[in-house]
Amino acid sequence: MENRVAVVSVIVRQGTDVTAINELLHQYAQYIIGRMGVPYHQRGVNIICVAVDAPGDMISALSGKLGRLSGVTAKTVYAPEDSLEHPMF
């Protein structure tokens, strides 16, 4: 299966145990390009964006596993496949 580039966006309610999130991200570390976390205290959530380059089934599995955790919502946005064929740089 061919690799895809995507961003997995994760919203974590404050007070949620993040151990399981970090364990999952560690399991998929070989596919992670980078991640950014932003606490948003006024709304009681933390926002995590994880950029990945992986086979589609791996991306779906990671997003699905994250989304099934209590207090966590996860959604994935994929880069258009044709945009990767002609790098801008």
Secondary structure, DSSP 8 states (H G I E B T S, - for coil): --EEEEEEEEEEETT---HHHHHHHHHTGGGEEEEEEEEEGGGTEEEEEEEEEEEHHHHHHHHHHHHTSTTEEEEEEE--GGGGTS---
